[in-house]
């Protein structure tokens, strides 16, 4: 009897721990309605815990330059300064805390664009970069090895291109890259380490493809990968961990797609997960904290009434069992200024010592840049930032998270005369 009892508890514990491995959401969750009553052929990018919806063709405004920002933590929306020009079917990438919007299409007689607009969320301003060497739209971009790669698309004569142009955001200079194996547009794109992945798209004959092309940016060479389970165009590809999720889009056999194919980068294999609630093409997608968010899109080519107004999410990051490793507990010690300090200046230098297995740091809800955090010793760091002050009381909040999502918070009040 005793032996049976032990076997029962061992089996019970084993079954109990199974769900911790590979546990994800079983379905997509509808979250609400996006601004502008729907939009297509825009871009969604994540920066510092916020998701930016940029431009595109909207149900209310037509082709727009408006920028709406979604906060996944609060499920709230705000608007920020619009782009300088209205556009659709452009490329967008994030590099060093800024958003780069490249090329695109407009309906003012000039059609294809070669502009580079750069958004600084700190200042809520747009500036211009050196123009793209060629005018094009329906292309995509990805960041690898501190460069932005602009790949494929359509040119001024509405023909496909296989051109690859590389932007150096530090030098504000362009160079040519290795041409794509085929002239494609409307494909999905994602990058991981020194590789860029191109999924599906449309070739020069109008055929919707199931191809995977991989660019090694270290040696500037293209190779072919395992074919997609589903041919698709006007889809989105997003990276979570070491897997790329190919979402939605369109093909001739099914029409509008809700399906999601998953590419395992390390094993070079394909799988699938739960389809979206709403089939959609020309939508925006981004990830935050292991969750995929999809926004807007269309359900019928050429029909303004068929704009998808909703956005939905799916948790895909694996929930892993607790690690046996014991990390130092998180702590925050504000070195300067002291609580209740009264100053007359409009700015102050905040210095805080941070201890523990630190994954990320937030100051007043905004993620702190790596250059503002200095390593002192094993699991000991120092945060040193300049903070603007308003007149009267200023509440400053520091939040620190470790890799297990444990957190600690410290507040300080500073008074400006």
Secondary structure, DSSP 8 states (H G I E B T S, - for coil): -HHHHHHHHHHHHHHHHHTTSSB--SS-EEEEE-GGG-EES-EEEEETTEEEEE--EETTTEE---EEEEETTTTEEEEE---SS--BS-EEEEETTEEEEEEEE-SSS--EEEEEEEEETTTTEEEE----SS-EES-EEEEETTEEEEE--EETTS-B---EEEEETTTTEEEE----SS--BS-EEEEETTEEEEE--B-TT--B---EEEEETTTTEEEE----SS--BS-EEEEETTEEEEEEEEETTTEEEEEEEEEETTTTEEEEE---SS--BS-EEEEETTEEEEE--BSSTT-GGGB--EEEEEE-S-B----S------EEEEEES-TT-EE-SSEEEEEEEEESSEEEEEETTEE--GGGEEEEETTEEEEEEEEE--SEEEEEEEEEEETTS-EEEEEEEEEE-
